[in-house]
Amino acid sequence: MQLVIQSTQQLTQAVLLNQGIPLEYVLQQNSDITNSRKHI
C-alpha cells in the first residue's frame, strides 16, 4: 500500500511541476499529507 501512495505522490509532483508550481510547495503538501496520516 505504501508503494501505491509513493507512486501517486510522485505522479502528482510530476504533473504539478509541469504546470510550473514550485517544488517547495509540492513538498510542503506531501508533508501535510504524511503528517495527517500519522495522526489517524
PDB file of N, CA, C and O in Angstrom:
ATOM      1  N   MET A   1       0.838  -1.201   0.000  1.00  0.00           N
ATOM      2  CA  MET A   1       0.000   0.000   0.000  1.00  0.00           C
ATOM      3  C   MET A   1       0.874   1.252   0.000  1.00  0.00           C
ATOM      4  O   MET A   1       0.577   2.225  -0.695  1.00  0.00           O
ATOM      5  N   GLN A   2       1.935   1.223   0.771  1.00  0.00           N
ATOM      6  CA  GLN A   2       2.837   2.374   0.845  1.00  0.00           C
ATOM      7  C   GLN A   2       3.410   2.689  -0.539  1.00  0.00           C
ATOM      8  O   GLN A   2       3.590   3.852  -0.901  1.00  0.00           O
ATOM      9  N   LEU A   3       3.692   1.639  -1.299  1.00  0.00           N
ATOM     10  CA  LEU A   3       4.265   1.827  -2.630  1.00  0.00           C
ATOM     11  C   LEU A   3       3.291   2.573  -3.533  1.00  0.00           C
ATOM     12  O   LEU A   3       3.689   3.436  -4.316  1.00  0.00           O
ATOM     13  N   VAL A   4       2.020   2.231  -3.417  1.00  0.00           N
ATOM     14  CA  VAL A   4       0.991   2.904  -4.225  1.00  0.00           C
ATOM     15  C   VAL A   4       0.934   4.385  -3.872  1.00  0.00           C
ATOM     16  O   VAL A   4       0.837   5.241  -4.751  1.00  0.00           O
ATOM     17  N   ILE A   5       0.993   4.676  -2.574  1.00  0.00           N
ATOM     18  CA  ILE A   5       0.944   6.073  -2.118  1.00  0.00           C
ATOM     19  C   ILE A   5       2.141   6.845  -2.671  1.00  0.00           C
ATOM     20  O   ILE A   5       1.987   7.964  -3.162  1.00  0.00           O
ATOM     21  N   GLN A   6       3.322   6.255  -2.594  1.00  0.00           N
ATOM     22  CA  GLN A   6       4.521   6.928  -3.085  1.00  0.00           C
ATOM     23  C   GLN A   6       4.429   7.187  -4.580  1.00  0.00           C
ATOM     24  O   GLN A   6       4.773   8.271  -5.049  1.00  0.00           O
ATOM     25  N   SER A   7       3.965   6.196  -5.327  1.00  0.00           N
ATOM     26  CA  SER A   7       3.847   6.350  -6.775  1.00  0.00           C
ATOM     27  C   SER A   7       2.876   7.468  -7.112  1.00  0.00           C
ATOM     28  O   SER A   7       3.123   8.270  -8.013  1.00  0.00           O
ATOM     29  N   THR A   8       1.770   7.514  -6.381  1.00  0.00           N
ATOM     30  CA  THR A   8       0.766   8.557  -6.616  1.00  0.00           C
ATOM     31  C   THR A   8       1.352   9.928  -6.327  1.00  0.00           C
ATOM     32  O   THR A   8       1.118  10.873  -7.081  1.00  0.00           O
ATOM     33  N   GLN A   9       2.110  10.049  -5.243  1.00  0.00           N
ATOM     34  CA  GLN A   9       2.711  11.335  -4.889  1.00  0.00           C
ATOM     35  C   GLN A   9       3.716  11.766  -5.953  1.00  0.00           C
ATOM     36  O   GLN A   9       3.772  12.938  -6.324  1.00  0.00           O
ATOM     37  N   GLN A  10       4.509  10.811  -6.441  1.00  0.00           N
ATOM     38  CA  GLN A  10       5.500  11.148  -7.461  1.00  0.00           C
ATOM     39  C   GLN A  10       4.817  11.593  -8.741  1.00  0.00           C
ATOM     40  O   GLN A  10       5.266  12.530  -9.402  1.00  0.00           O
ATOM     41  N   LEU A  11       3.734  10.921  -9.086  1.00  0.00           N
ATOM     42  CA  LEU A  11       2.984  11.286 -10.282  1.00  0.00           C
ATOM     43  C   LEU A  11       2.392  12.683 -10.125  1.00  0.00           C
ATOM     44  O   LEU A  11       2.423  13.494 -11.052  1.00  0.00           O
ATOM     45  N   THR A  12       1.855  12.949  -8.941  1.00  0.00           N
ATOM     46  CA  THR A  12       1.281  14.270  -8.666  1.00  0.00           C
ATOM     47  C   THR A  12       2.357  15.344  -8.767  1.00  0.00           C
ATOM     48  O   THR A  12       2.123  16.411  -9.333  1.00  0.00           O
ATOM     49  N   GLN A  13       3.532  15.062  -8.218  1.00  0.00           N
ATOM     50  CA  GLN A  13       4.640  16.022  -8.283  1.00  0.00           C
ATOM     51  C   GLN A  13       4.980  16.333  -9.733  1.00  0.00           C
ATOM     52  O   GLN A  13       5.169  17.493 -10.097  1.00  0.00           O
ATOM     53  N   ALA A  14       5.058  15.303 -10.553  1.00  0.00           N
ATOM     54  CA  ALA A  14       5.420  15.486 -11.957  1.00  0.00           C
ATOM     55  C   ALA A  14       4.404  16.379 -12.660  1.00  0.00           C
ATOM     56  O   ALA A  14       4.776  17.276 -13.417  1.00  0.00           O
ATOM     57  N   VAL A  15       3.134  16.133 -12.409  1.00  0.00           N
ATOM     58  CA  VAL A  15       2.075  16.930 -13.035  1.00  0.00           C
ATOM     59  C   VAL A  15       2.156  18.381 -12.579  1.00  0.00           C
ATOM     60  O   VAL A  15       2.082  19.299 -13.395  1.00  0.00           O
ATOM     61  N   LEU A  16       2.308  18.587 -11.263  1.00  0.00           N
ATOM     62  CA  LEU A  16       2.370  19.950 -10.733  1.00  0.00           C
ATOM     63  C   LEU A  16       3.588  20.692 -11.272  1.00  0.00           C
ATOM     64  O   LEU A  16       3.501  21.871 -11.613  1.00  0.00           O
ATOM     65  N   LEU A  17       4.723  20.001 -11.348  1.00  0.00           N
ATOM     66  CA  LEU A  17       5.937  20.649 -11.844  1.00  0.00           C
ATOM     67  C   LEU A  17       5.772  21.031 -13.305  1.00  0.00           C
ATOM     68  O   LEU A  17       6.275  22.068 -13.737  1.00  0.00           O
ATOM     69  N   ASN A  18       5.075  20.203 -14.065  1.00  0.00           N
ATOM     70  CA  ASN A  18       4.829  20.514 -15.471  1.00  0.00           C
ATOM     71  C   ASN A  18       3.967  21.760 -15.606  1.00  0.00           C
ATOM     72  O   ASN A  18       4.021  22.454 -16.621  1.00  0.00           O
ATOM     73  N   GLN A  19       3.174  22.041 -14.582  1.00  0.00           N
ATOM     74  CA  GLN A  19       2.322  23.227 -14.600  1.00  0.00           C
ATOM     75  C   GLN A  19       3.053  24.444 -14.032  1.00  0.00           C
ATOM     76  O   GLN A  19       2.496  25.540 -13.980  1.00  0.00           O
ATOM     77  N   GLY A  20       4.296  24.247 -13.610  1.00  0.00           N
ATOM     78  CA  GLY A  20       5.105  25.374 -13.145  1.00  0.00           C
ATOM     79  C   GLY A  20       4.935  25.695 -11.677  1.00  0.00           C
ATOM     80  O   GLY A  20       5.327  26.774 -11.232  1.00  0.00           O
ATOM     81  N   ILE A  21       4.361  24.783 -10.916  1.00  0.00           N
ATOM     82  CA  ILE A  21       4.201  25.010  -9.479  1.00  0.00           C
ATOM     83  C   ILE A  21       5.521  24.657  -8.783  1.00  0.00           C
ATOM     84  O   ILE A  21       6.100  23.608  -9.062  1.00  0.00           O
ATOM     85  N   PRO A  22       6.000  25.517  -7.885  1.00  0.00           N
ATOM     86  CA  PRO A  22       7.304  25.309  -7.239  1.00  0.00           C
ATOM     87  C   PRO A  22       7.389  23.982  -6.483  1.00  0.00           C
ATOM     88  O   PRO A  22       6.413  23.538  -5.879  1.00  0.00           O
ATOM     89  N   LEU A  23       8.564  23.359  -6.525  1.00  0.00           N
ATOM     90  CA  LEU A  23       8.780  22.080  -5.853  1.00  0.00           C
ATOM     91  C   LEU A  23       8.577  22.213  -4.347  1.00  0.00           C
ATOM     92  O   LEU A  23       8.069  21.293  -3.706  1.00  0.00           O
ATOM     93  N   GLU A  24       8.970  23.356  -3.778  1.00  0.00           N
ATOM     94  CA  GLU A  24       8.821  23.550  -2.336  1.00  0.00           C
ATOM     95  C   GLU A  24       7.359  23.428  -1.928  1.00  0.00           C
ATOM     96  O   GLU A  24       7.041  22.857  -0.885  1.00  0.00           O
ATOM     97  N   TYR A  25       6.480  23.966  -2.754  1.00  0.00           N
ATOM     98  CA  TYR A  25       5.043  23.891  -2.456  1.00  0.00           C
ATOM     99  C   TYR A  25       4.575  22.442  -2.489  1.00  0.00           C
ATOM    100  O   TYR A  25       3.809  22.006  -1.629  1.00  0.00           O
ATOM    101  N   VAL A  26       5.042  21.705  -3.486  1.00  0.00           N
ATOM    102  CA  VAL A  26       4.653  20.296  -3.614  1.00  0.00           C
ATOM    103  C   VAL A  26       5.141  19.504  -2.407  1.00  0.00           C
ATOM    104  O   VAL A  26       4.402  18.696  -1.844  1.00  0.00           O
ATOM    105  N   LEU A  27       6.385  19.742  -2.017  1.00  0.00           N
ATOM    106  CA  LEU A  27       6.951  19.023  -0.877  1.00  0.00           C
ATOM    107  C   LEU A  27       6.185  19.353   0.395  1.00  0.00           C
ATOM    108  O   LEU A  27       5.969  18.479   1.234  1.00  0.00           O
ATOM    109  N   GLN A  28       5.775  20.603   0.544  1.00  0.00           N
ATOM    110  CA  GLN A  28       5.010  21.002   1.726  1.00  0.00           C
ATOM    111  C   GLN A  28       3.674  20.268   1.760  1.00  0.00           C
ATOM    112  O   GLN A  28       3.240  19.811   2.817  1.00  0.00           O
ATOM    113  N   GLN A  29       3.029  20.156   0.615  1.00  0.00           N
ATOM    114  CA  GLN A  29       1.757  19.438   0.536  1.00  0.00           C
ATOM    115  C   GLN A  29       1.962  17.982   0.942  1.00  0.00           C
ATOM    116  O   GLN A  29       1.143  17.419   1.670  1.00  0.00           O
ATOM    117  N   ASN A  30       3.047  17.371   0.477  1.00  0.00           N
ATOM    118  CA  ASN A  30       3.335  15.981   0.814  1.00  0.00           C
ATOM    119  C   ASN A  30       3.565  15.817   2.305  1.00  0.00           C
ATOM    120  O   ASN A  30       3.114  14.835   2.894  1.00  0.00           O
ATOM    121  N   SER A  31       4.267  16.773   2.933  1.00  0.00           N
ATOM    122  CA  SER A  31       4.495  16.690   4.373  1.00  0.00           C
ATOM    123  C   SER A  31       3.176  16.776   5.117  1.00  0.00           C
ATOM    124  O   SER A  31       2.958  16.053   6.089  1.00  0.00           O
ATOM    125  N   ASP A  32       2.294  17.658   4.663  1.00  0.00           N
ATOM    126  CA  ASP A  32       0.989  17.800   5.312  1.00  0.00           C
ATOM    127  C   ASP A  32       0.212  16.494   5.228  1.00  0.00           C
ATOM    128  O   ASP A  32      -0.408  16.071   6.204  1.00  0.00           O
ATOM    129  N   ILE A  33       0.246  15.856   4.062  1.00  0.00           N
ATOM    130  CA  ILE A  33      -0.467  14.588   3.877  1.00  0.00           C
ATOM    131  C   ILE A  33       0.120  13.526   4.806  1.00  0.00           C
ATOM    132  O   ILE A  33      -0.614  12.795   5.471  1.00  0.00           O
ATOM    133  N   THR A  34       1.443  13.452   4.843  1.00  0.00           N
ATOM    134  CA  THR A  34       2.106  12.448   5.679  1.00  0.00           C
ATOM    135  C   THR A  34       1.796  12.682   7.148  1.00  0.00           C
ATOM    136  O   THR A  34       1.508  11.736   7.882  1.00  0.00           O
ATOM    137  N   ASN A  35       1.853  13.933   7.579  1.00  0.00           N
ATOM    138  CA  ASN A  35       1.596  14.256   8.980  1.00  0.00           C
ATOM    139  C   ASN A  35       0.164  13.929   9.365  1.00  0.00           C
ATOM    140  O   ASN A  35      -0.083  13.422  10.459  1.00  0.00           O
ATOM    141  N   SER A  36      -0.779  14.213   8.484  1.00  0.00           N
ATOM    142  CA  SER A  36      -2.180  13.938   8.806  1.00  0.00           C
ATOM    143  C   SER A  36      -2.416  12.435   8.896  1.00  0.00           C
ATOM    144  O   SER A  36      -3.276  11.990   9.657  1.00  0.00           O
ATOM    145  N   ARG A  37      -1.663  11.646   8.130  1.00  0.00           N
ATOM    146  CA  ARG A  37      -1.792  10.186   8.202  1.00  0.00           C
ATOM    147  C   ARG A  37      -1.328   9.675   9.561  1.00  0.00           C
ATOM    148  O   ARG A  37      -1.919   8.751  10.118  1.00  0.00           O
ATOM    149  N   LYS A  38      -0.272  10.278  10.089  1.00  0.00           N
ATOM    150  CA  LYS A  38       0.283   9.818  11.364  1.00  0.00           C
ATOM    151  C   LYS A  38      -0.706  10.029  12.500  1.00  0.00           C
ATOM    152  O   LYS A  38      -0.709   9.272  13.471  1.00  0.00           O
ATOM    153  N   HIS A  39      -1.542  11.048  12.384  1.00  0.00           N
ATOM    154  CA  HIS A  39      -2.480  11.357  13.465  1.00  0.00           C
ATOM    155  C   HIS A  39      -3.666  10.408  13.480  1.00  0.00           C
ATOM    156  O   HIS A  39      -4.356  10.283  14.492  1.00  0.00           O
ATOM    157  N   ILE A  40      -3.905   9.735  12.354  1.00  0.00           N
ATOM    158  CA  ILE A  40      -5.074   8.846  12.273  1.00  0.00           C
ATOM    159  C   ILE A  40      -4.832   7.602  13.123  1.00  0.00           C
ATOM    160  O   ILE A  40      -5.693   6.725  13.193  1.00  0.00           O
TER     161      ILE A  40
END
